[in-house]
Amino acid sequence: MPEWWPLLLGWPAVFLSVTLAVVGIVSTKPGLILVAAVLAAPFSLYLSAGWNNGIWVSVVFAALPLTFVAAAYTVKHRRPWIAWCLLVPFVGVVIRFFIRVISQ
């Protein structure tokens, strides 16, 4: 029986969510950014459940997909530069987590 959860929680979903968000901003389609938020949610919830640095870190990680929703709102209202800024926290967390995984 194939395991499907790595596709939902793993790196393919993370990279696909970032790619969809970038394509959504460039093409000014907020729907793509909302799909990216849905794809980013399991990864963010996984990080929030597995981090032991306090409740505020867990809340911040759990709230990361909301930056995608805010980015979709700003793209809808023709403010793409704000959408780019809103993607920075998620991409930063992904890069930091990726480096941590690779260095182990």
N, C-alpha and C positions, 0 to 999 in steps of 0.2 A: 504494500500500500504506500503510495507516494505521500511524502509529507508536504503539505501546502503552506504551512505557517511561515517557513522562512521567506517565501515570496511576499507574504503580507507584512511581516515584521522586519525582514532583512534588508540588505543593501539594495536589491533590485527595486523595492518600493521606495526607498529613500532617494535613490538616484532618479527614478521616474518622477517622483513628486517635485524634486528641484527642477528637472527638465520641463515638466508641464508648467510649473510656475513661471519659468523664464520665457517659454513660448507664449504663455498667456499674457505676460506683460508686453512682450515685443509685438504680438499680434493684436493687442488690446481686446482680449477675450476673457472677461472675468470668470466665465464658466470653467475654463481650463484651470484657473487658479483655485477654484473651489474643489475641483476634482483632486488637485494636488494636496489640498488641506485634508481631504478624506484619506488620501494615501499616507500622509504624514502623521496622522493621528495615532495609529497603532505603535509606530516607532517612538513617538513622544511619550505615550502612556507607558511603554516598556521602560524607557529611561526614567520616568518619574517613579515607577514602582521599584526600580532596582538601585536607585541612588540613595546612599545613607548619609548625606551631609546635612540633613535637616528638612523640615517641612517646606520651607520657602523654596528650596531647590526643586523639590518635587512639584510644587505648584507652578513654578516657572516652566519646567519641562512639559508639564501637562497642558500649559496654556500656549505652547509654541504654535500649534495649528491655527490659533486665533490670529496670528500675524498674517497667515495666508488669507484669511477671511477679510482682514483689514486691507490687505493688498488688493484683493478683488474689488473692494469698495472704492479704493482710490483709483484703480484703473477704470472703473465704470465712470468716475467723475473726472477723468482725463488728468490725473496727477501721477504719471508713471514714475517719476523720480521718488515719490514717497513710497510707492510699491517696491522699488528696488531697495530702499532703506529698510523696509519691513521684512525683507527676505534675509537680511544680514544675520539676525540672531539664529535662525534655523540653520543656515549654511555654516555659521561659526560652530554651532554645537555638532553638526555632522562632521566637520573637518576635525574638530578636537577628538571626537569619539573614534573616528577613522584612524587617526594617528595613534590613539591609545590602543586600539585593537591590533594594528600592524606592529607596534613595538613590543607586543607581548610574545 
